[in-house]
Amino acid sequence: MAENIVKVDISFQSLLQAISSLDIAEKHQLWELLEAELFPDDEDSTEDIAEIQAARADYEAGDYMTFDEYKAKRAERSA
């Protein structure tokens, strides 16, 4: 099947406005597409990709620690 390509001339400002109107899931899809376009030669293993996806899911769920929280916990352990 032949691939159809459409090129559209859109201003960068219009593109930014369109991106800002996307929901979070669509922005993640865009992020993944841009990563693939920008870094095509990166050969992440399936394990690396799974770890990255798990870390992103944890972050979205609020399951993370800030650096300041980490330092405070580390200081508590040292005391």
N, C-alpha and C positions, 0 to 999 in steps of 0.2 A: 504494500500500500504506500503511495507517495505521501511524503510529509509536506503539509501545507505550512508555509511560513508567512506571518503577517508582521510587517514592521510599521510601528506607529510613531509619529513624531509628537512627543509630549514634553512639555517643559519640565525641568527638574523640580520646580516649585509645585507644579500640579502633581507630580509623582509623590513628593513628600506629603502633600495633603491627602492623597489617596491612601498612602501607607498608614498615615495616622488614623484613618477611619477604619482600618482593619481590626478585627477582634484578635485576641491573644493567640488563638490557634492558627489563624491565617498568618500572623506575623512570624510564628515559629516555622510555618511552611516556607515562607519567604526567606527566612534566615537560613534554613537548610539548603534551599535552592542557591542562594548567594554563596554559601560556603562551598558548595559543589562547583560553582562557576569560578570562584576566586582561587580555590585550591584543588584543582583537578588531579594533581599528581600525588596528593597526600594519600598514602595507602594505609589507612587505619585498619587495624584488624577488627574482626567482628566483636572481639572482647572489648577493645577500646571503645568502639561505638556503643556497645551495651552499657559500659560504665558511664560514658558521657550522658546517654539518655537517662540513666538512673539518677545521676547527679542533677540533671535538669528537672526531673520529676520531683526529687526531694526539695529542690529550691522552690519550685512552684507551690509545693505543699506547705512551705514555711518550715521545713525540716532542715535547718542549717544554723550555724553559730557564727556570729560576727567575730572579727579578729579581736576586738576589745573584750568580748565575752570569753574568748579562748585565753587571752592573756590573764584575765581575772581568775579563771579556773586554774590555770597553771600556777599563778601566784598563791592561790589557796592551797594547792598540793605541796608547794615548796615550804609553806609556813609551818 
